Amino acid sequence: MSLRHAVLGLLADHPASGYDLMKLFETSLANVWAATQSQVYGELGKLSDGGLVAVTAEGPRGRKEYAITEDGKAELRHWLTGTPPTTTRRSDMLLRVFFLGRLTRLEAVTHLEAEAARAATRRTALKELEKSIDWDEGPLSVYGRIVLEYGVRQSVMQEEWARWAAERVGALDESADAPTVAAPPPGPEAPAP
């Protein structure tokens, strides 16, 4: 997914200012595709230059409201129906788990238990977010809620997996503890005084 398609998708429902889009990102897309204010405003400029969105209103302090154009709708439709989604193959969390064998069992178990706690915290935050949104029957609410549920279920799975992994590592034989990391070899000896 690209930021350009996220912005086009949000504007497909109704026109919005950059500020409005940032609020939508925070309440709907933050768990899927995070974006900073400068990224959103920069993308609006590119989309406008490319004819995919147009400024429909201007207000005080330079506030601009953008709407998706017919070309923008065609681009969004093409992205939705004509291009396969990319799958993320990088996970800092799983890469760390892969190398937990370099730590002691206690350190590895502690790390996995912390992952479980982070997943539980994420789930709690998503549930709070769900309560705070004024859901309606519009497409952003309907499909936003579906995406939110994905995040909730994923956090449940991650917590269960991390607890399972912590139990598994904790049950390993003491000989499975990683060797202690040796101190670096001493440097050249200082000359005698």
NUMARBA-103911 format. One record per residue (C-alpha): residue in three letters; residue number from 1; x, y, z. Coordinates in pm, whole numbers, plus 50000, padded with zeros to 5 digits. Layout:
// NUMARBA-103911
{code ALA	pos NUM	east X	north Y	up Z}
...
***
This chain:
// NUMARBA-103911
{code MET	pos 1	east 50000	north 50000	up 50000}
{code SER	pos 2	east 50122	north 50347	up 49939}
{code LEU	pos 3	east 50041	north 50673	up 50108}
{code ARG	pos 4	east 49902	north 50799	up 49778}
{code HIS	pos 5	east 49637	north 50528	up 49775}
{code ALA	pos 6	east 49555	north 50579	up 50142}
{code VAL	pos 7	east 49491	north 50950	up 50078}
{code LEU	pos 8	east 49288	north 50877	up 49764}
{code GLY	pos 9	east 49083	north 50620	up 49953}
{code LEU	pos 10	east 49003	north 50863	up 50234}
{code LEU	pos 11	east 48908	north 51137	up 49987}
{code ALA	pos 12	east 48686	north 50896	up 49792}
{code ASP	pos 13	east 48433	north 50916	up 50075}
{code HIS	pos 14	east 48418	north 51297	up 50094}
{code PRO	pos 15	east 48641	north 51604	up 50049}
{code ALA	pos 16	east 48876	north 51686	up 50334}
{code SER	pos 17	east 49156	north 51922	up 50434}
{code GLY	pos 18	east 49503	north 51802	up 50524}
{code TYR	pos 19	east 49409	north 51847	up 50890}
{code ASP	pos 20	east 49093	north 51639	up 50842}
{code LEU	pos 21	east 49297	north 51368	up 50672}
{code MET	pos 22	east 49543	north 51359	up 50963}
{code LYS	pos 23	east 49253	north 51305	up 51205}
{code LEU	pos 24	east 49123	north 51024	up 50983}
{code PHE	pos 25	east 49468	north 50865	up 50978}
{code GLU	pos 26	east 49487	north 50882	up 51356}
{code THR	pos 27	east 49146	north 50724	up 51411}
{code SER	pos 28	east 49130	north 50478	up 51126}
{code LEU	pos 29	east 49456	north 50402	up 50947}
{code ALA	pos 30	east 49722	north 50449	up 51214}
{code ASN	pos 31	east 49730	north 50074	up 51284}
{code VAL	pos 32	east 49758	north 49992	up 50914}
{code TRP	pos 33	east 49955	north 50273	up 50755}
{code ALA	pos 34	east 50101	north 50544	up 50974}
{code ALA	pos 35	east 50177	north 50883	up 50823}
{code THR	pos 36	east 50315	north 51209	up 50950}
{code GLN	pos 37	east 50163	north 51549	up 50883}
{code SER	pos 38	east 50444	north 51644	up 50645}
{code GLN	pos 39	east 50398	north 51319	up 50451}
{code VAL	pos 40	east 50023	north 51374	up 50411}
{code TYR	pos 41	east 50061	north 51737	up 50303}
{code GLY	pos 42	east 50344	north 51643	up 50066}
{code GLU	pos 43	east 50133	north 51367	up 49913}
{code LEU	pos 44	east 49837	north 51603	up 49869}
{code GLY	pos 45	east 50066	north 51833	up 49670}
{code LYS	pos 46	east 50184	north 51546	up 49448}
{code LEU	pos 47	east 49830	north 51420	up 49396}
{code SER	pos 48	east 49714	north 51771	up 49308}
{code ASP	pos 49	east 50002	north 51819	up 49063}
{code GLY	pos 50	east 49914	north 51484	up 48906}
{code GLY	pos 51	east 49547	north 51574	up 48866}
{code LEU	pos 52	east 49430	north 51299	up 49102}
{code VAL	pos 53	east 49286	north 51544	up 49356}
{code ALA	pos 54	east 49172	north 51903	up 49324}
{code VAL	pos 55	east 49137	north 52190	up 49568}
{code THR	pos 56	east 48762	north 52249	up 49607}
{code ALA	pos 57	east 48765	north 52516	up 49877}
{code GLU	pos 58	east 49010	north 52750	up 50047}
{code GLY	pos 59	east 48963	north 52892	up 50391}
{code PRO	pos 60	east 49140	north 53108	up 50646}
{code ARG	pos 61	east 49509	north 53059	up 50720}
{code GLY	pos 62	east 49563	north 52880	up 50389}
{code ARG	pos 63	east 49333	north 52589	up 50472}
{code LYS	pos 64	east 49256	north 52391	up 50157}
{code GLU	pos 65	east 48993	north 52126	up 50109}
{code TYR	pos 66	east 49069	north 51853	up 49858}
{code ALA	pos 67	east 48841	north 51622	up 49661}
{code ILE	pos 68	east 48930	north 51319	up 49454}
{code THR	pos 69	east 48899	north 51369	up 49077}
{code GLU	pos 70	east 48773	north 51117	up 48820}
{code ASP	pos 71	east 49137	north 51034	up 48739}
{code GLY	pos 72	east 49198	north 50983	up 49111}
{code LYS	pos 73	east 48900	north 50747	up 49135}
{code ALA	pos 74	east 49031	north 50552	up 48835}
{code GLU	pos 75	east 49377	north 50527	up 48998}
{code LEU	pos 76	east 49224	north 50408	up 49326}
{code ARG	pos 77	east 49009	north 50152	up 49145}
{code HIS	pos 78	east 49310	north 50027	up 48946}
{code TRP	pos 79	east 49512	north 49989	up 49264}
{code LEU	pos 80	east 49226	north 49803	up 49437}
{code THR	pos 81	east 49149	north 49566	up 49151}
{code GLY	pos 82	east 49453	north 49553	up 48927}
{code THR	pos 83	east 49757	north 49525	up 49151}
{code PRO	pos 84	east 49827	north 49247	up 49400}
{code PRO	pos 85	east 49893	north 49360	up 49757}
{code THR	pos 86	east 50250	north 49351	up 49876}
{code THR	pos 87	east 50332	north 49138	up 50174}
{code THR	pos 88	east 50571	north 49268	up 50434}
{code ARG	pos 89	east 50854	north 49028	up 50485}
{code ARG	pos 90	east 51043	north 49224	up 50747}
{code SER	pos 91	east 50970	north 49199	up 51116}
{code ASP	pos 92	east 51209	north 49347	up 51367}
{code MET	pos 93	east 51025	north 49157	up 51640}
{code LEU	pos 94	east 51062	north 48815	up 51472}
{code LEU	pos 95	east 51422	north 48883	up 51374}
{code ARG	pos 96	east 51503	north 48942	up 51741}
{code VAL	pos 97	east 51322	north 48622	up 51840}
{code PHE	pos 98	east 51524	north 48431	up 51581}
{code PHE	pos 99	east 51842	north 48530	up 51767}
{code LEU	pos 100	east 51718	north 48489	up 52125}
{code GLY	pos 101	east 51939	north 48181	up 52150}
{code ARG	pos 102	east 52231	north 48422	up 52204}
{code LEU	pos 103	east 52078	north 48520	up 52539}
{code THR	pos 104	east 52025	north 48327	up 52858}
{code ARG	pos 105	east 51694	north 48146	up 52897}
{code LEU	pos 106	east 51584	north 48404	up 53153}
{code GLU	pos 107	east 51662	north 48691	up 52916}
{code ALA	pos 108	east 51483	north 48516	up 52628}
{code VAL	pos 109	east 51176	north 48437	up 52839}
{code THR	pos 110	east 51169	north 48795	up 52967}
{code HIS	pos 111	east 51186	north 48924	up 52610}
{code LEU	pos 112	east 50898	north 48698	up 52498}
{code GLU	pos 113	east 50687	north 48791	up 52800}
{code ALA	pos 114	east 50743	north 49158	up 52715}
{code GLU	pos 115	east 50621	north 49086	up 52358}
{code ALA	pos 116	east 50307	north 48930	up 52506}
{code ALA	pos 117	east 50252	north 49237	up 52722}
{code ARG	pos 118	east 50302	north 49470	up 52423}
{code ALA	pos 119	east 50043	north 49273	up 52224}
{code ALA	pos 120	east 49797	north 49293	up 52515}
{code THR	pos 121	east 49855	north 49669	up 52540}
{code ARG	pos 122	east 49799	north 49706	up 52165}
{code ARG	pos 123	east 49471	north 49514	up 52191}
{code THR	pos 124	east 49355	north 49732	up 52481}
{code ALA	pos 125	east 49439	north 50047	up 52282}
{code LEU	pos 126	east 49246	north 49918	up 51981}
{code LYS	pos 127	east 48945	north 49837	up 52195}
{code GLU	pos 128	east 48956	north 50188	up 52344}
{code LEU	pos 129	east 48985	north 50336	up 51997}
{code GLU	pos 130	east 48683	north 50134	up 51886}
{code LYS	pos 131	east 48478	north 50277	up 52173}
{code SER	pos 132	east 48589	north 50634	up 52099}
{code ILE	pos 133	east 48484	north 50641	up 51733}
{code ASP	pos 134	east 48139	north 50757	up 51633}
{code TRP	pos 135	east 48068	north 50471	up 51391}
{code ASP	pos 136	east 47811	north 50517	up 51117}
{code GLU	pos 137	east 47701	north 50314	up 50815}
{code GLY	pos 138	east 47941	north 50485	up 50572}
{code PRO	pos 139	east 48208	north 50286	up 50391}
{code LEU	pos 140	east 48493	north 50422	up 50604}
{code SER	pos 141	east 48315	north 50309	up 50920}
{code VAL	pos 142	east 48212	north 49969	up 50787}
{code TYR	pos 143	east 48551	north 49877	up 50644}
{code GLY	pos 144	east 48745	north 50067	up 50907}
{code ARG	pos 145	east 48579	north 49852	up 51171}
{code ILE	pos 146	east 48674	north 49538	up 50977}
{code VAL	pos 147	east 49038	north 49653	up 50968}
{code LEU	pos 148	east 49026	north 49739	up 51338}
{code GLU	pos 149	east 48899	north 49388	up 51413}
{code TYR	pos 150	east 49195	north 49247	up 51219}
{code GLY	pos 151	east 49429	north 49441	up 51448}
{code VAL	pos 152	east 49246	north 49314	up 51758}
{code ARG	pos 153	east 49262	north 48952	up 51641}
{code GLN	pos 154	east 49625	north 48986	up 51538}
{code SER	pos 155	east 49718	north 49121	up 51881}
{code VAL	pos 156	east 49537	north 48826	up 52044}
{code MET	pos 157	east 49732	north 48582	up 51827}
{code GLN	pos 158	east 50064	north 48760	up 51897}
{code GLU	pos 159	east 50001	north 48756	up 52271}
{code GLU	pos 160	east 49909	north 48386	up 52270}
{code TRP	pos 161	east 50210	north 48302	up 52052}
{code ALA	pos 162	east 50453	north 48500	up 52271}
{code ARG	pos 163	east 50322	north 48333	up 52589}
{code TRP	pos 164	east 50349	north 47990	up 52423}
{code ALA	pos 165	east 50705	north 48069	up 52309}
{code ALA	pos 166	east 50803	north 48195	up 52657}
{code GLU	pos 167	east 50676	north 47869	up 52812}
{code ARG	pos 168	east 50861	north 47664	up 52552}
{code VAL	pos 169	east 51190	north 47849	up 52606}
{code GLY	pos 170	east 51144	north 47840	up 52984}
{code ALA	pos 171	east 51111	north 47460	up 52971}
{code LEU	pos 172	east 51440	north 47414	up 52784}
{code ASP	pos 173	east 51720	north 47223	up 52951}
{code GLU	pos 174	east 51975	north 47438	up 53136}
{code SER	pos 175	east 52234	north 47335	up 52880}
{code ALA	pos 176	east 52034	north 47532	up 52622}
{code ASP	pos 177	east 52148	north 47859	up 52777}
{code ALA	pos 178	east 52364	north 48059	up 52543}
{code PRO	pos 179	east 52730	north 48073	up 52625}
{code THR	pos 180	east 52828	north 48392	up 52790}
{code VAL	pos 181	east 52960	north 48643	up 52545}
{code ALA	pos 182	east 53333	north 48667	up 52589}
{code ALA	pos 183	east 53488	north 49001	up 52669}
{code PRO	pos 184	east 53682	north 49152	up 52380}
{code PRO	pos 185	east 54047	north 49052	up 52375}
{code PRO	pos 186	east 54272	north 49288	up 52566}
{code GLY	pos 187	east 54446	north 49557	up 52367}
{code PRO	pos 188	east 54820	north 49593	up 52350}
{code GLU	pos 189	east 54979	north 49614	up 52686}
{code ALA	pos 190	east 55077	north 49953	up 52805}
{code PRO	pos 191	east 55452	north 50002	up 52838}
{code ALA	pos 192	east 55583	north 49966	up 53189}
{code PRO	pos 193	east 55643	north 50297	up 53367}
***
